[in-house]
Amino acid sequence: MRRFLTVFAAVMFALPVAPALAQAFPAKTVNIVVPYPPGGVVDMLSRALAIELTKLWSQPVVVQNVPGASSIIGANKVANAEPDGHTLLLTIDPTVISNRFLYKKLSYDPDKSLVPITMIARSGQLVIANPAFPANSVRELVEAARLAPGRIAYASSGKGTQANLLFETIGKHEGVEFLQVPYKGSVPMTTAVMAGEVQVSLVSPGTAGSMVRAGRVKALAIGGVQRSSLFPDVQTIAESGYPYAASVIWWGLFAPGGASPQLVERINRDVTSIAKRPDFTTKYITASGLELVADTPAEFSAAIRADLKVTAEMVKAAGVQPE
């Protein structure tokens, strides 16, 4: 009997601990790790959230840029942090999606080392072309490649990246051959298309949107599940007749593995309440050509699983091997 009472007391004492920890959060400075250099949408969005969360939480929220190795260094820093919510990761999809297909061994487990909190925003990628290039749709692009095997060049930021997967997947399915030309990032890729160094590329609306509106490049299609509100006349890749070639980038917030569900829910509630404010959405999300998502942890996890399935098929079609 005494043993039973001891165990019962221990269980009853432990029950309120997780909710209490969530309620006490944050107790000190919160660091949002961005696994990329300063500048760009990830950094901008992180800093905007940090300002608002500092006000809401009455504790400093600081952005730490930890770039390098395709986001692996920053992700590893968060994966090894205490799961108390004071170290978070704001990143884009390659960290938990494509990196696992590109590297034989990662220093973190994309499924266990990071806990999804919320997908803040997403955006279909734009297929852009030099204005002088005769193709005005993906279908016309494919036909041009069919007539000139290996001579239609696309800019990418390397093997296994979204541009590489998209063009090689379409090439594999349609029996055509494109020429990949690597560049160091989306801005040089866009510049290469404008200059006519390559005919086409795949970049975010945030990077190329102003160039499209100025007529310096033209948009052939967008890779999202729906048309962009900023480019309503640009059809999706699926509408073009290639539903197997998805190309979406998302921005998501993660906690270290082991974070309690109560804590994750608390952070989700606070972050999404900020992201959904009309002033914040307009200034930091739609103005950059992004679509607000601000979903739940369960919805974010389901979206990751769906992305993995599509990406695995594209990686196979593109013939990408981990290194």
Secondary structure, 3 states (H helix, E strand, C coil): CHHHHHHHHHHHHHCCHHHHHHHHCCCCCEEEEECCCCCHHHHHHHHHHHHHHHHHHCCCEEEEECCCCCCHHHHHHHHCCCCCCCEEEEEEHHHCCCHHHHCCCCCCCCCCCEEEEEEEEEEECEEEECCCCCCCCHHHHHHHHHHCCCCCEEEECCCCCHHHHHHHHHHHHHCCCCEEEECCCHHHHHHHHHHCCCCEEEECHHHHHHHHHCCCCEEEEECCCCCCCCCCCCCECCCCCCCCCCCEEEEEEEEECCCCHHHHHHHHHHHHHHHCCHHHHHHHHHHHCCEECCCCHHHHHHHHHHHHHHHHHHHHHHCCCCC
